[in-house]
Amino acid sequence: MTMSKPSIAIILSTTRQGRFADKAGPWIRGLVAERADMASELLDLRDYPMPFFDEPASNAWVPSKNEVAQRWQHKVASFDGYLFVVAEYNRGLTAVLKNALDYAYPEWNRKAAAFVGYGSVGAARSIEQLRLSCIELQLAPTRHGVHIQGSDFMAVYRDGKDLKQQVRYLEPNVTTMLDEFHWWASALMAARASSR
Ligand SMILES: Cc1cc2nc3c(=O)[nH]c(=O)nc-3n(C[C@H](O)[C@H](O)[C@H](O)COP(=O)(O)O)c2cc1C
């Protein structure tokens, strides 16, 4: 059986003006685009301005009434995997991303997740939290993550250095992570198709 290549959403975790996500998102998207084995689309939560969760239950149980939430769920459903571009706010996940995770459920199930983080410790702590939420959402998280840390982050964020030049040494790490992500996204695509 020939399967089409996995379709991947690159999801930005922040929405504030001047966000670093506008550097990290296009950087990782550029590296994904160099590969022929996955298709990608950048998903911006600014385009899905949902209220703080305000439904009778998760949409695992009760269909959501909010129209933006319905549009978000529809969009999430169309992908085979999610590459999260993760910031860290007070050692945790950004509220806007957690809210967006909560606004879908079956749409995330049995798909792959991977992570690019940035911040003083490369968002390692918020990504650990996100990995735990992935379990509940029935997402398979990759072992490898990519972390833009400390001096690299500050060189770009504060000193205006070019991100791609600054973190060229991370590109083999990106390849390892994307290879693993691709394996899981493809395996789960096939498994979902055969159990439909
Ligand atoms: C409310 C808030 C809390 C923050 N807490 C942390 C933190 O716990 N760890 C960290 O590494 N950076 C922290 N930072 C700094 C962020 O890493 C930095 O502002 C980064 O650019 C945020 O991502 P964004 O620009 O896409 O919003 C915090 C920033 C904000 C606005």
The ligand as a MOL file (V3000), in Angstrom:
LIG
                    3D

  0  0  0     0  0            999 V3000
M  V30 BEGIN CTAB
M  V30 COUNTS 31 33 0 0 0
M  V30 BEGIN ATOM
M  V30 1 C 5.1040 36.0770 31.3040 0
M  V30 2 C 6.4600 35.5980 30.8980 0
M  V30 3 C 7.0960 34.6270 31.6420 0
M  V30 4 C 8.3390 34.1260 31.2560 0
M  V30 5 N 8.9010 33.0890 31.9300 0
M  V30 6 C 9.9970 32.4760 31.4330 0
M  V30 7 C 10.4740 31.2560 31.9860 0
M  V30 8 O 9.9460 30.7370 32.9450 0
M  V30 9 N 11.5370 30.6670 31.4010 0
M  V30 10 C 12.1670 31.2100 30.3070 0
M  V30 11 O 13.1000 30.6220 29.8030 0
M  V30 12 N 11.7440 32.3760 29.7640 0
M  V30 13 C 10.6720 33.0010 30.3040 0
M  V30 14 N 10.2060 34.1650 29.7290 0
M  V30 15 C 10.9920 34.7830 28.6360 0
M  V30 16 C 10.6160 34.1480 27.3260 0
M  V30 17 O 11.4230 33.0150 27.0920 0
M  V30 18 C 10.7880 35.1300 26.1620 0
M  V30 19 O 10.0730 36.3230 26.4340 0
M  V30 20 C 10.2870 34.5630 24.8620 0
M  V30 21 O 10.5830 35.4680 23.8420 0
M  V30 22 C 8.7890 34.2650 24.9190 0
M  V30 23 O 8.2870 33.7700 23.7010 0
M  V30 24 P 7.4920 34.7370 22.6770 0
M  V30 25 O 8.4380 35.8420 22.3430 0
M  V30 26 O 7.1770 33.8780 21.4700 0
M  V30 27 O 6.2850 35.2390 23.4020 0
M  V30 28 C 8.9840 34.6750 30.1120 0
M  V30 29 C 8.3390 35.6700 29.3640 0
M  V30 30 C 7.0940 36.1270 29.7440 0
M  V30 31 C 6.4010 37.1610 28.8890 0
M  V30 END ATOM
M  V30 BEGIN BOND
M  V30 1 1 1 2
M  V30 2 1 2 3
M  V30 3 2 2 30
M  V30 4 2 3 4
M  V30 5 1 4 5
M  V30 6 1 4 28
M  V30 7 2 5 6
M  V30 8 1 6 7
M  V30 9 1 6 13
M  V30 10 2 7 8
M  V30 11 1 7 9
M  V30 12 1 9 10
M  V30 13 2 10 11
M  V30 14 1 10 12
M  V30 15 2 12 13
M  V30 16 1 13 14
M  V30 17 1 14 15
M  V30 18 1 14 28
M  V30 19 1 15 16
M  V30 20 1 16 17
M  V30 21 1 16 18
M  V30 22 1 18 19
M  V30 23 1 18 20
M  V30 24 1 20 21
M  V30 25 1 20 22
M  V30 26 1 22 23
M  V30 27 1 23 24
M  V30 28 2 24 25
M  V30 29 1 24 26
M  V30 30 1 24 27
M  V30 31 2 28 29
M  V30 32 1 29 30
M  V30 33 1 30 31
M  V30 END BOND
M  V30 END CTAB
M  END
